[in-house]
Amino acid sequence: MPHRPVLLKEVIEALDPKPGEFFIDGTAGAYGHAKAIEEKIAAKGRLLAIDWENTGENYADLAEILRNKNLGKADGLLLDLGFSSEQLSNGRGFSFQKDEPLLMTYDSKQKPVKEILRNLSEEWLADTIKNYGEERYAKQIAAAIKEKIRKSGPIETTGQLAEIVKSATPKSYEHGRIHPATRTFQALRIYANHELENLEKALQDLPKILKTGGRVAIVSFHSLEDRIVKNYFRDYAKAGVMKVLTKKPITASAEEVATNPRSRSAKLRVAQLL
Ligand SMILES: C[S@@+](CC[C@H](N)C(=O)[O-])C[C@H]1O[C@@H](n2cnc3c(N)ncnc32)[C@H](O)[C@@H]1O
C-alpha cells in the first residue's frame, strides 16, 4: 500500500515553512511531508531529508550531521516517527500479517530480532515486551518464545513468532480488537532499533539543531513516544528554552481516520526554540 503522509495539512501549518528557509525532515520515508515542505521553501530554500532506511542516516545523529556537513542550524525540523506503510512489505519483517524473515531493523547494521530473541534472557525479554509493548501477557509470551527456541532452534520468520505469541495469549485477547502479536512486535521493533533512545537524543539536541525561532514538529504513534515528547517540551518550556505551540496534541480528523487508518493513533506536538 502506498504511504500516505499523516496530518499533512496540520504539520505544514504548524511548521510554517517560508521561501528561502532551511528545513530538515529527519524521517523522510516516502517523501510525502518532505515534498510539501520543499514546495513551501521554494527554489531558494534548502531541505535536508534523511531516513534510516533510504539514506542510512539516523535522526539521532542530526546535530553531528549538521556540523560535519557545515549546514548551520535549521528553521524547522519534522520527525514523523515509526515505520511507513511501505515498510510493511519491504521484506524486513515489520508486519506479522506476512511471513517474512524476522529482522525488523531499519538498517542491516542493527542486530535482527531473530538474534535478539535468542540472546536475551527470558526475564529481560519479558521486561522488554512489557515496557515497550505495554503487553500484560509479556511473561507468558517470553516463556513461550524461549521454550520454542530451546526445543526447536531459532525463530526465523514473523509468521512463526506471531503464532507463538498467539498460542501464549488467551483466545479472547483484547476482545479481538487487535491481533495478539501487535504489542509484542511493537516492543521488539522499538528495542531492536533503539527507537526511544533515538527520540531522546534528538530532543536533547534540539538547541543544537534549531535556530532561535525554529520550529519542531513531532508525530508519534504510541503513548511511550508521545510521553517522551510531551515531557521534553514541558521541561524546555519551564527552563525558558522553548515555547510549546500545542497545548494538547493535534490528532487526525474523522475524515482522515476514515481514509487513512494509520492516522488513528497519530499525535502531533509542536514547539519553537526561543
Ligand atoms: C512514518 S515514516 C515517515 C513517512 C514520511 N513522513 C512521508 O511522508 O513519507 C517513518 C520513517 O522514519 C524512518 N526512521 C525510523 N527511525 C529513524 C531514525 N532513527 N532516523 C531516521 N529515519 C528513521 C523509517 O525508515 C520510516 O521511513
The ligand as a Tripos MOL2 file, in Angstrom:
@<TRIPOS>MOLECULE
LIG
   27    29     1     0     0
SMALL
NO_CHARGES

@<TRIPOS>ATOM
      1 C1          6.1600    7.2470    9.2870 C.3       1 LIG1
      2 S1          7.5050    7.0840    8.2170 S.3       1 LIG1
      3 C2          7.7380    8.6920    7.5600 C.3       1 LIG1
      4 C3          6.8900    8.9940    6.3800 C.3       1 LIG1
      5 C4          7.1520   10.3530    5.7490 C.3       1 LIG1
      6 N1          6.8830   11.4460    6.6460 N.3       1 LIG1
      7 C5          6.3360   10.5350    4.4910 C.2       1 LIG1
      8 O1          5.5300   11.4460    4.4080 O.co2     1 LIG1
      9 O2          6.5140    9.7330    3.5740 O.co2     1 LIG1
     10 C6          8.8500    6.9530    9.3020 C.3       1 LIG1
     11 C7         10.1950    6.8100    8.6210 C.3       1 LIG1
     12 O3         11.1950    7.0200    9.6080 O.3       1 LIG1
     13 C8         12.2950    6.2040    9.3180 C.3       1 LIG1
     14 N2         13.0500    6.0940   10.5640 N.ar      1 LIG1
     15 C9         12.7530    5.3890   11.6740 C.ar      1 LIG1
     16 N3         13.6710    5.6210   12.6210 N.ar      1 LIG1
     17 C10        14.5500    6.5010   12.0980 C.ar      1 LIG1
     18 C11        15.7300    7.1300   12.5970 C.ar      1 LIG1
     19 N4         16.1590    6.9010   13.8340 N.pl3     1 LIG1
     20 N5         16.3940    8.0000   11.7810 N.ar      1 LIG1
     21 C12        15.9420    8.2480   10.5220 C.ar      1 LIG1
     22 N6         14.8410    7.6730    9.9990 N.ar      1 LIG1
     23 C13        14.1560    6.8130   10.7850 C.ar      1 LIG1
     24 C14        11.6980    4.9330    8.7870 C.3       1 LIG1
     25 O4         12.6100    4.2600    7.9540 O.3       1 LIG1
     26 C15        10.4660    5.4530    8.0150 C.3       1 LIG1
     27 O5         10.7540    5.5990    6.6530 O.3       1 LIG1
@<TRIPOS>BOND
     1     1     2 1
     2     2     3 1
     3     2    10 1
     4     3     4 1
     5     4     5 1
     6     5     6 1
     7     5     7 1
     8     7     8 2
     9     7     9 1
    10    10    11 1
    11    11    12 1
    12    11    26 1
    13    12    13 1
    14    13    14 1
    15    13    24 1
    16    14    15 ar
    17    14    23 ar
    18    15    16 ar
    19    16    17 ar
    20    17    18 ar
    21    17    23 ar
    22    18    19 1
    23    18    20 ar
    24    20    21 ar
    25    21    22 ar
    26    22    23 ar
    27    24    25 1
    28    24    26 1
    29    26    27 1
@<TRIPOS>SUBSTRUCTURE
     1 LIG1         1 GROUP 0 **** ****
